[in-house]
Structure formats: structure tokens, C-alpha cells
Amino acid sequence: MKRWIVILVIMLLTLLLAASPCIFGGCGDQSTQSNATGIEENDQEETDKDVEEAAGDEQGEEEDTSTSTPPVGFGYGTIQGGSGGIMLLKDVTFTQSGDYDRIVIELTTGHDQPPREGVCLYSAQEGALPYSDIEGNPITVAGDYYFEITLDARSADLTLPDAPNVYEGPEAFDVAMEIIKDATFVTAYADHTIILLLGLGERAPFRVEEMSNPSRIVVDFAPS
């Protein structure tokens, strides 16, 4: 009888030892699963938040871009065009064309030279004031931005005696338009090169067109 009692006590102790982790410390597997679930939920919330913030940033960028989109055919930066052959500057005029401020640069060929299609080589580029010429001399024009037009041209007809000037307009212009506020010629320090500098009241998108009969370069500035 005592032997069965001993066996029974041993069995009870074995069961108690096997169940002791859950009794005193709780079920370890359930705790781990609960913690893992909590971590996954927090990670998912942070991921969703990051996605929402990124979507908001992209939407804001799209809205900013759409408000500053220039009209079709207008842009920023630097434009180069024309073709080879030096031409003569004949006239410079400033006009209003609809909503655009316009400058027209008329070109011609030398004495007894046949008219040509298109215009001479040129470059047009924008920038922020202040402006200095190639030798570092500051050039003052009204506005906060400048627009530089460089022409492969000259103002005098070297094919005639005494090389008379073909261009008889002013060296500086008091424009005072909505966008174009000022304009002046800048010393080019290079043969057969003319630089016309415009002062702009704002950074404005522009387009450049080449025309013939007569040869001219037309630059339009649109309100930004």
C-alpha cells in the first residue's frame, strides 16, 4: 500500500513540475505571439502613415508644378538657334502682343547682298541680377532678372566705304512694360558680336521664333 502512495506522489510532482511555467510565469508561447502581433500592428500603422505622408508630398509637388506650368511653347533656360553667316542689326522694337511682352530684333544683309532666309546664329539666356559683362564690369538694368541675347552680327556695313551704321536706334531703351522693364546694349569684346541685355521685373517663361522676309528674331515673355 505504501508503494502505491509513493508512486502516486511521484506522478503528482511530475505533473506539477510540467505545469509550473504556465502557473507561475504564464504561457511563454502566448506572450511571444501577443508581443509579435503588437509589433506587427505598430509597424503596419507606421507604414500606412509614411505612405500617406509621401502621397501628400507628391500631391503638393504636383500642385506647385501645375501652378507654374508655362504656356505651350514657352519655357526657361537657354535657347540657341539661327545659322551661319554674319548679319547686320537693323532695328529693335518692343511691343505688346496679347498678354505677352514682345521684343523684335530685325536683321538684314550687307549692301548688294541678297536677302536670306532665317537669321544669324544667336543665343538667348535668362539669369538673376546683378549682371556683369565678360570683363567683370557691372551693368545696371531695372528689375530682378535679366535676359541676354547674343547675336552673330554687327551694326556697321563693312562692304561700303567708311562702314556706315545700319542700325540707327538708341543704345539703351526705357521700356517699362509689364515684364520687360529695361534694355541696353552691352559691350561684346568680340568681333561681329552684339549683346542686348533686357531687365525683367520677374522671372518669366519665354519663347523665341525665327522669321524671314524680313529676317527677325521675336522673343515673347508670358506672365508667370
Buried (B, 14 or more C-beta within 10 A) or exposed (E): EEEEEEEEEEEEEEEEEEEEEEEEEEEEEEEEEEEEEEEEEEEEEEEEEEEEEEEEEEEEEEEEEEEEEBEEEBEBEEBEBBEEBBBBBBBBEBEEEEEBBBBBBBBBBBEEEEEBEBBBBBBBBBBEBEBEBEEEEEBEBBBEBBBBBBBBBBBBBEEEEEEEEBBEEEEEBEBEBBBBBBBBBBEBEEEEBBBBBBBBBEBBBBBBBBBEEEBBBBBBBBEE
